[in-house]
Amino acid sequence: MEAACVALWSWNVDNDRLAMDELAFELWGLPWADEVSFEELSAHIHPADRDRVRAAFTATRSVTGSYEIDFRIMVGDEIRWISARGRGADAGIVDNVMFGIFLDVTNRKQAEEGSELLAGEMSHRVKNLLSIATSLTHLTGGAASSVEQMTRALTERLTALGRAHDVVRPLPGKQGKATLMGDLLSVLLAPYDETAAFSGRIRVAVPRMGIGQRTAMTLAMVVHELATNSVKYGALSCAEGVLDVSCRTDGDHLDLVWAETGGPPISTVPELTGFGSSLIARSVTSHLGGPLTYDWQESGVVVTVRMQQSRLSE
């Protein structure tokens, strides 16, 4: 049991107290005691799970067969996932004492959450790519004077879009190490510029600096999401729109400024509650060490991505 990290508990259903072994107390982050009440133990359960766990444990007395209850506990600032397992319908009860085990399933739960986040991100990304392809088709068709010209321009844009998508989600073994920020922005924004270079309506002015793989990945997701929104609703959705991307330093931080003008007028501030907006806001905070802020001006949105300079090489 020690090798399998199995913690033991017994629950006296008459006085609602539990006896646990040393591993269980260590798992819960509690000092050793002969017994602990269910309410004392419940105080350490995550508030969002507490009522559910109480109801589930009570229900086990009438549910036939084995049961498993997964829930979160708070150990200081740390959140752990515990799986409580036993047999229901008073099976194996001795002198009104029921028995079971605790397992630390934190790693499994974190892996499941990571898989769900990845699945949600990829689903969101596919929908965005389809929407972008449709928008690029309309933009290219409006500017082309012949079918041949439209075919060539659209093919170039879709090819560039594929390269940009590879930056956001590279294939296994194809991840880059360090890259120049200007080169990264060039790949990501090439599909949306009239000339596939920065002499058209997209202007980029960033210092020549290298950034690490994690920073490049996070920045790529942010720029890809901003470009997606812009080509659907903002400056890149019309031929008159202009996008300026620049950098400025502020102490220990570097601000990447995304400024749109010439697009559809902004009359109301949109609510950023979608998956993509939440994903990039969390990514900037956790990976780049700074906030992501929006300034909704009538002429166009201005987005500032603040990054800690000490993290750029990561």
Secondary structure as the mmCIF struct_conf table of DSSP 4:
data_model
#
loop_
_struct_conf.conf_type_id
_struct_conf.id
_struct_conf.beg_label_comp_id
_struct_conf.beg_label_asym_id
_struct_conf.beg_label_seq_id
_struct_conf.end_label_comp_id
_struct_conf.end_label_asym_id
_struct_conf.end_label_seq_id
TURN_TY1_P TURN_TY1_P1 GLU A 2 CYS A 5
HELX_LH_PP_P HELX_LH_PP_P1 VAL A 6 VAL A 6
STRN STRN1 ALA A 7 ASN A 12
TURN_TY1_P TURN_TY1_P2 VAL A 13 ASP A 16
STRN STRN2 ARG A 17 MET A 20
HELX_RH_AL_P HELX_RH_AL_P1 GLU A 22 TRP A 28
TURN_TY1_P TURN_TY1_P3 GLY A 29 GLY A 29
BEND BEND1 ASP A 34 ASP A 34
STRN STRN3 VAL A 36 SER A 37
HELX_RH_AL_P HELX_RH_AL_P2 PHE A 38 SER A 42
TURN_TY1_P TURN_TY1_P4 ALA A 43 HIS A 44
STRN STRN4 ILE A 45 ILE A 45
HELX_RH_AL_P HELX_RH_AL_P3 PRO A 47 ALA A 59
TURN_TY1_P TURN_TY1_P5 THR A 60 SER A 62
BEND BEND2 VAL A 63 VAL A 63
BEND BEND3 GLY A 65 GLY A 65
STRN STRN5 SER A 66 VAL A 75
TURN_TY1_P TURN_TY1_P6 GLY A 76 ASP A 77
STRN STRN6 GLU A 78 ARG A 87
BEND BEND4 GLY A 88 GLY A 88
TURN_TY1_P TURN_TY1_P7 ALA A 89 GLY A 92
STRN STRN7 VAL A 94 VAL A 94
TURN_TY1_P TURN_TY1_P8 ASP A 95 ASN A 96
STRN STRN8 VAL A 97 ASP A 104
HELX_RH_AL_P HELX_RH_AL_P4 THR A 106 ALA A 143
BEND BEND5 SER A 145 SER A 146
HELX_RH_AL_P HELX_RH_AL_P5 VAL A 147 VAL A 168
BEND BEND6 ARG A 169 ARG A 169
HELX_LH_PP_P HELX_LH_PP_P2 PRO A 170 LEU A 171
TURN_TY1_P TURN_TY1_P9 PRO A 172 GLY A 173
BEND BEND7 LYS A 177 LYS A 177
STRN STRN9 THR A 179 LEU A 180
HELX_RH_AL_P HELX_RH_AL_P6 MET A 181 LEU A 189
HELX_RH_3T_P HELX_RH_3T_P1 ALA A 190 TYR A 192
BEND BEND8 ASP A 193 ASP A 193
TURN_TY1_P TURN_TY1_P10 GLU A 194 THR A 195
BEND BEND9 ALA A 196 ALA A 197
TURN_TY1_P TURN_TY1_P11 PHE A 198 SER A 199
BEND BEND10 GLY A 200 ARG A 201
STRN STRN10 ILE A 202 ALA A 205
STRN STRN11 GLY A 210 ILE A 211
HELX_RH_AL_P HELX_RH_AL_P7 GLN A 213 TYR A 233
BEND BEND11 GLY A 234 GLY A 234
HELX_RH_3T_P HELX_RH_3T_P2 ALA A 235 SER A 237
BEND BEND12 CYS A 238 CYS A 238
TURN_TY1_P TURN_TY1_P12 ALA A 239 GLU A 240
STRN STRN12 VAL A 242 ASP A 250
TURN_TY1_P TURN_TY1_P13 GLY A 251 ASP A 252
STRN STRN13 HIS A 253 THR A 261
BEND BEND13 GLY A 262 PRO A 264
BEND BEND14 THR A 268 THR A 268
HELX_LH_PP_P HELX_LH_PP_P3 VAL A 269 GLU A 271
BEND BEND15 GLY A 274 GLY A 274
HELX_RH_AL_P HELX_RH_AL_P8 PHE A 275 SER A 283
HELX_RH_PI_P HELX_RH_PI_P1 VAL A 284 LEU A 288
BEND BEND16 GLY A 289 GLY A 290
STRN STRN14 LEU A 292 GLN A 297
TURN_TY1_P TURN_TY1_P14 GLU A 298 SER A 299
STRN STRN15 GLY A 300 GLN A 308
HELX_RH_3T_P HELX_RH_3T_P3 GLN A 309 ARG A 311
TURN_TY1_P TURN_TY1_P15 LEU A 312 SER A 313
#
